[in-house]
Amino acid sequence: MAANKFFQQELFKFSIFPKYQSCIDDLATNLADPEEWDFSDDKRKSHSILKNYLEHIFRKLRAEKQNLLYSQ
């Protein structure tokens, strides 16, 4: 759980998501390919795999941008 908070803190330092959970729900149910977006042992279905994926990609892209800026 602590790792998830770390990713969210990094993502939310960059942007504000006032309706984050409803946006994640919409993405998971209407926009993304049909997938199981929760771990099998999750009691509360909150699309935790999708959230972790988005937060990881955000951090990766931010790091790549920094590398690009420093290499020029």
KAVENHU-V117227 format. One record per run of one state. SS is the DSSP state (hx for helix, st for strand, lp for the rest). FROM is the first residue (numbers start at 1). TO is the last residue. If there is no record, write none. Layout:
ss: [SS;SS]
from: [FROM;FROM]
to: [TO;TO]
This chain:
ss: [lp;hx;lp;hx;lp;hx;lp]
from: [1;2;15;20;32;48;72]
to: [1;14;19;31;47;71;72]
